């Protein structure tokens, strides 16, 4: 038995597994900074790092189509929409003390419970699922496209409508704030 044919185990990871772990740690760190920072624009920029790290993880798992969808849809569209929403609502650029409600422990408890429930549901759902490595590739564009447009069309379209509603809401809020500030000086002069 030569060294190349020897099976590798948990204590002898490959380069891809090491890269996957390192990128996963960077992504996890960026996600933590995203939810703990008190500056909204910095949170949006750290979200770009976290979503980009997920795209790299997909590339390391040889799911190229999903990786590029992650970059185009989430990094390219959702984060840009989020930043436009921040700009249109005139969110503060620096520290915003009103962004912290003081319920960090309650939020941490709910987040830990939700993460635990999610892990439990996923592990329980896929406990007996095995990937057929000799069958057709599961991460190809054709297989992913067939699954997406056969089973996930409604949630995909609902998400696009939700994002459109968020953008329209941000525009309405910014115009209302502009009208309120324009009407306030006129009301003060009328009172004089």
Secondary structure, 3 states (H helix, E strand, C coil): CCCCCCCCCCCCCCHHHHHHHHHHHHHHHHHHHHHHCCCHHHHHHHHHHHHHHHHHHHHHCCCHHHHHHHHHHHHHHHHHHHHHHHHHCCCCCCCCHHHCCCCHHHHHHHHHHHHHHHHHHHHHHCCCCCCCCCCCCCCCHHHHHHHHHHHCHHHHHHHHHHHHHHHHHHHHHHHHHHHHHHHHHHHHHHHC
